[in-house]
Amino acid sequence: MNKILLIVSCALVTMMPRIIPYFASSALSKLPKFIRKCMMLLPVAALGALIFPLALTDFGPMWYAGLAGVVVAFLTSFFKGPMILAIIIALIATTAMLLVFPM
Amino acid sequence: MAINGKEVKEGIKDGFPIFLGYFTTALAFGLLTRTSSFTFVEGVLTSIITFAGSGQFLMMNLYNAGSMFLSIVVSVFFINSRYIFMASSLSQRLADPRSIPGRLLCGFGTVDEVFTVASFKGRKLSYSYMAGLIFTSYLGWTSGTAIGYAGGTFLPEVVQKAAVITVYAMFASLLGSEARRGAKALLVAAFSAFINSVLILVFSVSTGVSFLISMIASTLFGALIYTDKEVGLE
């Protein structure tokens, strides 16, 4: 198999779905209100599925390390902590769980 | 498309957490390309022209499994089809929706993390801001791939493992801020998390397809419980 051809083809099928909608945006803004409402809600709808279950399964049997990181990051920002602080605390919590409760 | 330094800077600042998460993930990707007998140029080229986490890992896994050319490309397309929705959504938040280079830039950089961070900015997005955000993320992804290929994973094993949490912590942080503004956000996110978990863990649906279904279902659910005013429409 030609690897360069494979790499370029995969890049093309990645870029098409990302770029084309930006050039259809005027048509998109004329869509029915309900569809436009759905588009505005997409970010929050995506968040749940972006986190679960992969944040847990990525850690395999030590899923609780992933859970700890996600929970503390959520709480930090819920109580108005900046994102970078949330990430640092999550890194510490996950590392601690991996060290304290190894498989 | 005039460049506004302050906006670029803010984009870079917001992109820093993405940089961290991408850099550590890309180290693993770089190493994977090397062990899959890709040359350095081929491995780095993949990240430079594709700029997609899950899609690139999928390509390598299928390549190593000896899949056919066409089936690899089609699978990568399917795992990336979620970007159609993300790009459509983000295109509605641009301050100047007409600039052609600006739209190409945003299209190139519409990855999951850039999409979420930009969407929750809560204001119209300038191309200067998007350029800073995308460039910082892109730098993490491409440099991580190159260093991962050349040096392997030089980080201690526990740090390498813990670093996986960075990107998820970023998503959880965005969700935390959003939940403070109203419980409905949490409800919609919980709905999509639940569907995605059931599809993947119970029904063994592939992550690409499962994500697409969860995203669409919970978007519809959200549209039913949010009023038009709450999402900024009239």
Interface residues (C-beta under 8 A of the other chain):
Chain A: M1 K3 I4 L5 L6 I7 V8 S9 C10 A11 V13 T14 M15 P17 R18 I19 I20 P21 Y22 F23 A24 S25 S26 L28 S29 K33 F34 R36 K37 C38 M39 M40 L41 L42 P43 V44 A45 A46 L47 G48 A49 L50 I51 F52 P53 L54 A55 T57 D58 F59 A65 G66 G69 V70 V71 A73 F74 L75 T76 S77 F78 K80 M83 I84 A86 I87 A90 L91 T94 T95 L98 L99
Chain B: F16 P17 L20 F38 E42 L45 T46 I49 T50 F51 A52 G55 Q56 M59 Y63 F69 I72 V73 V74 V76 F77 N80 S81 R82 Y83 I84 F85 M86 A87 S88 S89 S91 Q92 L94 P97 R103 L104 C106 G107 F108 T110 D112 F115 T116 S119 F120 V158 V159 K161 A162 A163 V164 I165 T166 Y168 A169 M170 F171 A172 S173 L174 L175 G176 S177 E178 A179 R180 A185 V188 A189 A190 F191 S192 A193 F194 I195 N196 S197 I200 L201 T207 S210 F211 S214 M215 S218 T219 L220 F221 G222 A223 Y226 D228 V231 G232 L233
